[in-house]
Amino acid sequence: MQNTTRTIIALVGSFLISLVGMLRILSESFTSPPLFVAYIFAITGLIGIITNSIMLRKANKQEENRSV
């Protein structure tokens, strides 16, 4: 699997984790898992989105330099 493909999969996964956390925070439904788990999901998902998007940009720049 290419590095770009792995980065895109990780970016989608981070987005989904962040989305689950944000939905849990916004719905404020008090079920069995505590609310801080939703905050952890939202924060780590956001960190993953930022990190993977930076990695994807770097990979795209490297591919452009190789093709030129």
Residue pairs with C-beta under 8 A, 6 or more apart in sequence:
3 59
4 56
4 59
4 60
4 63
7 52
7 55
7 56
7 59
8 56
10 48
10 52
11 48
11 49
11 52
11 53
11 56
13 48
14 44
14 45
14 46
14 47
14 48
14 49
14 51
14 52
15 45
15 49
16 45
17 41
17 44
17 45
17 48
18 41
18 42
18 44
18 45
18 46
18 48
18 49
19 45
20 38
20 41
20 45
21 38
21 39
21 40
21 41
21 42
21 43
21 45
22 38
22 42
24 35
24 37
24 38
24 41
25 35
25 38
25 39
25 42
28 35
